[in-house]
Amino acid sequence: MFRPRVSAALGVAFFTMLAGCDGGGSGGGGGNGGGVVSVTPSPTPTPTFTEGDAARLAKQASFGPTPALVARIKELGANAWLDEQFAATGSTYADLAVAVRRDFCTSGDTVCSRQHFSRVPAAMRFYADAVMAPDQLRQRVAFALGQMVVASEAEVNSAAGIAAFNQIFLDNAFGNFRDILARATMLGYMGDYLDMADSNKSAPSENYARELLQLFSMGPDQLNMDGTPKLDATGARQPNYTPEDIRGVARALTGWSYARVGGAAITDGNARDYSQPMIPVPTRYDSTAKSFLGTSVAAGATQEASVAAVVDAAFNNASTAPFVSKFLIAHLVTPNPTPAYVGRVAAAFANNGGGVRGDLKAVVRAILTDSEARTAPGAASGKVKEPILLMTGLARVIGFTTDGYVFVNRDSSMGQPVMRAPSVFNFYPQDYPLPGSATLRSPASKLLNTANVLRWHNFVYDWTVGGDATRAEFALASGLPNSSLTQPLWSGWEAFGTDLDSMVARIDLLMFANTLTQPQKDALEAAGTAITHADPLIQARKRAQMMLYVAASSPLFLVDR
């Protein structure tokens, strides 16, 4: 139920914010023209950032700006901060990737089942680390990669498998993209999700083969290095692969099954270990000669050699560099990059400067230091916040300590339960159009139906105006291992006392990268001034909560530019 419960002053403030919002804020610049671009280095941005510049980079490269993060980026500049983040650690799922037998829990033990056969433990860790861990860039890139190479609790509910799968992205966020393809291909969790496990030479499953090519590497159409489609003489798009290629890949991936917990027999269905690479079953492997994607595998080649040939063919395809680069640009900066921007990043994927292909550290640096990412946004720049980033961004602005459980309880109703995508196509299509535009794309807008918009708004109200530390949903989840409750840290806002100008300045910096107009600042301050209380600390907190509610429910915050 929609419950704004606002004063007249707040209503004026809220609609003033709306009136000041640029209606084109969900798209990005650039056309979709064809042809191969000349890939040249992007102009190097100035190394000295303003606070606003630093906050904008934090929006792209973290789960939300904080005062400390913005100060650090401003101090170091983009490249030095990226170097620091490339070396940072802190987030992990490795300790959660411990498999148990399917019959481990006694009947009716919901706590045990949730701990071992759901996304809850890994999702809690995801949110806790996203809000508090120092390796923000690693996590943000891993989050993007996990929305490209998808496996989901919607089909396979192994907590250990979910943890192991997402650990692949953390381990390789700044590693090599080929290693992601190789490890994801062989993991038992993916093996179940897309049916490569137990695929037999007598009837090879084509599911993983198809999605590997269509979604995880090269994409369905041949691309120029700038991400535009290659067209034939008639102007039609050209496919990257044929049904025969898919059949050849599927044959090459036969003969694998799950590792078993405790070394159990391969026939023991309750002992499947989704957290480990699959094991070979030679009698099910198609050892005959195979051809696919211009690659040949000789008769008698080992199973391992066949898998390596598949991974190499996908990784080395000419379209993989622009396909992966454009996807990552869309998730970090904008879903509407110019072809030149895509071309510059794809060039870094193809060669990191030292002859290495697929170096994600080079790709991420190219994305975040490109002139299109670092210069002031245009009227149609940016992207809609997806629900996960709305939740973490607001929590980091307020200041939270959390075990992550409150986020897990919220994200399904918000339309984006992390690690539980509804299909291999993720939560939304990459080419989803921006409503009202014939050219711009806005993938996350797919989630902006009427019900979700109201849920997002009510969420913002609950965690701001209704967000005192005593809120019931922040409490310890009794009986749930790893629960340590959630606490909003309002003391930092209470410390402002009656200094509303400083409160507004912090909101402007962290939520809007110092882009608010004076009338918008005045509207925020008016909303805060209307709140009075005899206790000065409570008054300061309530004023901050009201202003944060107005700010976080505005289009200006829901679109990162």
FENVEN-V340017 format. One record per residue. N is the residue number from 1. RES is the residue in one letter. PHI is phi in whole degrees, -180 to 180 (NA if undefined). Layout:
BEGIN
N & RES & PHI
N & RES & PHI
END
This chain:
BEGIN
1 & M & NA
2 & F & -74
3 & R & -139
4 & P & -66
5 & R & 42
6 & V & -112
7 & S & -80
8 & A & -60
9 & A & -63
10 & L & -66
11 & G & -59
12 & V & -61
13 & A & -63
14 & F & -63
15 & F & -75
16 & T & -65
17 & M & -61
18 & L & -62
19 & A & -64
20 & G & -88
21 & C & -88
22 & D & -72
23 & G & -66
24 & G & -97
25 & G & -75
26 & S & -108
27 & G & -112
28 & G & -143
29 & G & -75
30 & G & 102
31 & G & -94
32 & N & -123
33 & G & -67
34 & G & -90
35 & G & 98
36 & V & -87
37 & V & -87
38 & S & -82
39 & V & -84
40 & T & -124
41 & P & -59
42 & S & -72
43 & P & -56
44 & T & -76
45 & P & -68
46 & T & -62
47 & P & -76
48 & T & -96
49 & F & -95
50 & T & -78
51 & E & -61
52 & G & -64
53 & D & -60
54 & A & -65
55 & A & -65
56 & R & -67
57 & L & -63
58 & A & -62
59 & K & -63
60 & Q & -80
61 & A & -118
62 & S & -145
63 & F & -94
64 & G & 137
65 & P & -65
66 & T & -129
67 & P & -56
68 & A & -67
69 & L & -66
70 & V & -62
71 & A & -62
72 & R & -68
73 & I & -64
74 & K & -62
75 & E & -66
76 & L & -91
77 & G & 84
78 & A & -62
79 & N & -65
80 & A & -67
81 & W & -66
82 & L & -61
83 & D & -57
84 & E & -63
85 & Q & -71
86 & F & -62
87 & A & -95
88 & A & -76
89 & T & -132
90 & G & 146
91 & S & -94
92 & T & -164
93 & Y & -119
94 & A & -58
95 & D & -71
96 & L & -93
97 & A & -88
98 & V & -119
99 & A & -79
100 & V & -128
101 & R & -65
102 & R & -63
103 & D & -98
104 & F & -66
105 & C & -87
106 & T & -75
107 & S & -58
108 & G & 87
109 & D & -85
110 & T & -70
111 & V & -64
112 & C & -62
113 & S & -63
114 & R & -66
115 & Q & -73
116 & H & -113
117 & F & -134
118 & S & -153
119 & R & -79
120 & V & -52
121 & P & -61
122 & A & -70
123 & A & -67
124 & M & -59
125 & R & -63
126 & F & -55
127 & Y & -71
128 & A & -61
129 & D & -71
130 & A & -62
131 & V & -82
132 & M & -123
133 & A & -75
134 & P & -78
135 & D & -86
136 & Q & -63
137 & L & -66
138 & R & -57
139 & Q & -67
140 & R & -67
141 & V & -68
142 & A & -60
143 & F & -60
144 & A & -65
145 & L & -62
146 & G & -72
147 & Q & -94
148 & M & -101
149 & V & -97
150 & V & -106
151 & A & -140
152 & S & -143
153 & E & -63
154 & A & -60
155 & E & -115
156 & V & -132
157 & N & -104
158 & S & -102
159 & A & -61
160 & A & -66
161 & G & -65
162 & I & -62
163 & A & -63
164 & A & -64
165 & F & -63
166 & N & -74
167 & Q & -65
168 & I & -56
169 & F & -73
170 & L & -63
171 & D & -63
172 & N & -117
173 & A & -57
174 & F & -117
175 & G & -99
176 & N & -109
177 & F & -63
178 & R & -61
179 & D & -64
180 & I & -63
181 & L & -60
182 & A & -66
183 & R & -72
184 & A & -65
185 & T & -59
186 & M & -93
187 & L & -70
188 & G & -58
189 & Y & -62
190 & M & -67
191 & G & -57
192 & D & -77
193 & Y & -59
194 & L & -117
195 & D & 69
196 & M & -74
197 & A & -63
198 & D & 66
199 & S & -69
200 & N & -111
201 & K & -57
202 & S & -72
203 & A & -157
204 & P & -61
205 & S & -77
206 & E & -100
207 & N & -63
208 & Y & -67
209 & A & -56
210 & R & -66
211 & E & -73
212 & L & -56
213 & L & -82
214 & Q & -73
215 & L & -118
216 & F & -97
217 & S & -145
218 & M & -94
219 & G & 83
220 & P & -72
221 & D & -114
222 & Q & -65
223 & L & -121
224 & N & -73
225 & M & -64
226 & D & -91
227 & G & 87
228 & T & -82
229 & P & -71
230 & K & -78
231 & L & -113
232 & D & -85
233 & A & -63
234 & T & -92
235 & G & 88
236 & A & -90
237 & R & -69
238 & Q & -114
239 & P & -70
240 & N & -81
241 & Y & -155
242 & T & -116
243 & P & -56
244 & E & -69
245 & D & -61
246 & I & -62
247 & R & -64
248 & G & -65
249 & V & -63
250 & A & -60
251 & R & -65
252 & A & -68
253 & L & -102
254 & T & -79
255 & G & 88
256 & W & -124
257 & S & -140
258 & Y & -72
259 & A & -63
260 & R & -117
261 & V & -62
262 & G & 67
263 & G & 69
264 & A & -65
265 & A & -64
266 & I & -65
267 & T & -86
268 & D & -85
269 & G & -67
270 & N & -80
271 & A & -107
272 & R & -58
273 & D & -108
274 & Y & -77
275 & S & -91
276 & Q & -117
277 & P & -61
278 & M & -69
279 & I & -112
280 & P & -75
281 & V & -127
282 & P & -55
283 & T & -68
284 & R & -100
285 & Y & -90
286 & D & -83
287 & S & -93
288 & T & -77
289 & A & -65
290 & K & -138
291 & S & -135
292 & F & -165
293 & L & 53
294 & G & 77
295 & T & -111
296 & S & -120
297 & V & -117
298 & A & -71
299 & A & -59
300 & G & 86
301 & A & -63
302 & T & -68
303 & Q & -60
304 & E & -61
305 & A & -66
306 & S & -65
307 & V & -63
308 & A & -60
309 & A & -65
310 & V & -64
311 & V & -62
312 & D & -64
313 & A & -64
314 & A & -70
315 & F & -65
316 & N & -89
317 & N & -59
318 & A & -62
319 & S & -86
320 & T & -65
321 & A & -59
322 & P & -69
323 & F & -64
324 & V & -68
325 & S & -62
326 & K & -66
327 & F & -62
328 & L & -68
329 & I & -59
330 & A & -62
331 & H & -84
332 & L & -100
333 & V & -125
334 & T & -158
335 & P & -81
336 & N & -127
337 & P & -72
338 & T & -70
339 & P & -55
340 & A & -64
341 & Y & -62
342 & V & -58
343 & G & -62
344 & R & -66
345 & V & -71
346 & A & -62
347 & A & -64
348 & A & -68
349 & F & -65
350 & A & -68
351 & N & -159
352 & N & -77
353 & G & 101
354 & G & -121
355 & G & 84
356 & V & -102
357 & R & -93
358 & G & 82
359 & D & -73
360 & L & -70
361 & K & -61
362 & A & -66
363 & V & -66
364 & V & -64
365 & R & -61
366 & A & -62
367 & I & -64
368 & L & -86
369 & T & -103
370 & D & -63
371 & S & -59
372 & E & -72
373 & A & -87
374 & R & -99
375 & T & -78
376 & A & -58
377 & P & -68
378 & G & -85
379 & A & -65
380 & A & -117
381 & S & -90
382 & G & 105
383 & K & -156
384 & V & -69
385 & K & -67
386 & E & -80
387 & P & -54
388 & I & -60
389 & L & -74
390 & L & -63
391 & M & -65
392 & T & -69
393 & G & -63
394 & L & -67
395 & A & -61
396 & R & -75
397 & V & -66
398 & I & -67
399 & G & 104
400 & F & -129
401 & T & -113
402 & T & -158
403 & D & -90
404 & G & 92
405 & Y & -66
406 & V & -63
407 & F & -70
408 & V & -62
409 & N & -69
410 & R & -97
411 & D & -68
412 & S & -64
413 & S & -69
414 & M & -83
415 & G & 96
416 & Q & -148
417 & P & -71
418 & V & -58
419 & M & 70
420 & R & -135
421 & A & -60
422 & P & -68
423 & S & -159
424 & V & -65
425 & F & -85
426 & N & 75
427 & F & -86
428 & Y & -161
429 & P & -77
430 & Q & -66
431 & D & -102
432 & Y & -61
433 & P & -77
434 & L & -70
435 & P & -54
436 & G & 91
437 & S & -118
438 & A & -89
439 & T & -127
440 & L & -87
441 & R & -111
442 & S & -149
443 & P & -53
444 & A & -67
445 & S & -64
446 & K & -58
447 & L & -86
448 & L & -89
449 & N & -84
450 & T & -59
451 & A & -63
452 & N & -67
453 & V & -59
454 & L & -67
455 & R & -65
456 & W & -62
457 & H & -65
458 & N & -64
459 & F & -58
460 & V & -59
461 & Y & -59
462 & D & -62
463 & W & -93
464 & T & -114
465 & V & -58
466 & G & -100
467 & G & -99
468 & D & -63
469 & A & -61
470 & T & -83
471 & R & -57
472 & A & -60
473 & E & -70
474 & F & -84
475 & A & -72
476 & L & -61
477 & A & -85
478 & S & -63
479 & G & 85
480 & L & -102
481 & P & -57
482 & N & 76
483 & S & -81
484 & S & -135
485 & L & 65
486 & T & -122
487 & Q & -137
488 & P & -75
489 & L & -100
490 & W & -76
491 & S & -60
492 & G & -65
493 & W & -83
494 & E & -62
495 & A & -64
496 & F & -71
497 & G & 59
498 & T & -93
499 & D & -82
500 & L & -68
501 & D & -59
502 & S & -71
503 & M & -61
504 & V & -62
505 & A & -62
506 & R & -67
507 & I & -61
508 & D & -58
509 & L & -70
510 & L & -75
511 & M & -101
512 & F & -132
513 & A & 52
514 & N & 60
515 & T & -114
516 & L & -66
517 & T & -80
518 & Q & -62
519 & P & -60
520 & Q & -68
521 & K & -62
522 & D & -63
523 & A & -64
524 & L & -61
525 & E & -64
526 & A & -64
527 & A & -64
528 & G & -74
529 & T & -61
530 & A & -67
531 & I & -94
532 & T & -130
533 & H & -159
534 & A & -66
535 & D & -85
536 & P & -62
537 & L & -70
538 & I & -65
539 & Q & -60
540 & A & -62
541 & R & -63
542 & K & -66
543 & R & -66
544 & A & -62
545 & Q & -62
546 & M & -65
547 & M & -67
548 & L & -66
549 & Y & -61
550 & V & -59
551 & A & -67
552 & A & -75
553 & S & -94
554 & S & -88
555 & P & -57
556 & L & -63
557 & F & -85
558 & L & -77
559 & V & -122
560 & D & -87
561 & R & -128
END
